[in-house]
Amino acid sequence: MSLIKACLPCPDCGSSDALALYSDGTYCFSCKKHTHKLVFAPNIPTITFHSPKNLDRCNFGSLPKEAIKWLKKYGLTDEEISENKFSWDVISNRLVYPIKNTNSVTGYEKREITGGTPKTICQGRKVDSFHIIQPNKEEFKGVVAVEDIISAIKVGRVAKALCLFGSQVSLSQYNEISRITNLFILWLDLDKFNQAVKIAQKAKSFGIDTRIIKTDLDPKMYNTEEIRRTINEI
């Protein structure tokens, strides 16, 4: 299969983002169903990947007021918005942010903020990413893995946060986690709790001490003190 073009809801198992769309088929990382040709035609905008060095030359513009309002409803500061290089795709009218492997950009994700579908479009090598948000002052040992960039930024205020850009952990990510920490904390959305259990079992096979946080709301819905208290209780 060729490069992933989008991460979509799976029509078979109902996962919101596990279906990877390739030019010659689909594969669901949740239910493992694989097709060798497209059996449905999701309505996704056509996007062209630019190499990381040309990322800033894409059709990205300054953030419109509605995008700033959307980011700030989760409590992000102007500094956090700037540091994490949020931008706007003027063609698809989506929020854009880079996907990184430590410090290098491996791709980007486009986020729909008005309720349209698909919710996210991934472009580039998400599977090879290791997108870490480092706190100014690390209060906790270990790495906390979350599903989305907003949650990663908010958790990253107090702990080292790994953004999965979904709910899958690749082999390269397991290897990197085992290299940098002995404590791996999974804080996925409530509907992905069973997936968190599977990831934890796999992580333990790498010799990583793994814990799971289960909350009613997504991590991004909590304020800094609530996040600090939740992690501290693990």
Secondary structure, 3 states (H helix, E strand, C coil): CCCCCEEECCCCCCCCCCEEEECCEEEECCCCCEECCCCCCCCCCCCCCCCHHHHHHCCEECCCHHHHHHHHCCCCCHHHHHHCCCEEECCCCEEEEEEEECCEEEEEEEECCCCCCCCEEEEECHHHCEEEECCCCCCCCCEEEECCHHHHHHHCCCCEEEECCCCCCCHHHHHHHHHHCCEEEECCCHHHHHHHHHHHHHHHHCCCEEEECCCCCCHHHCCHHHHHHHHHCC
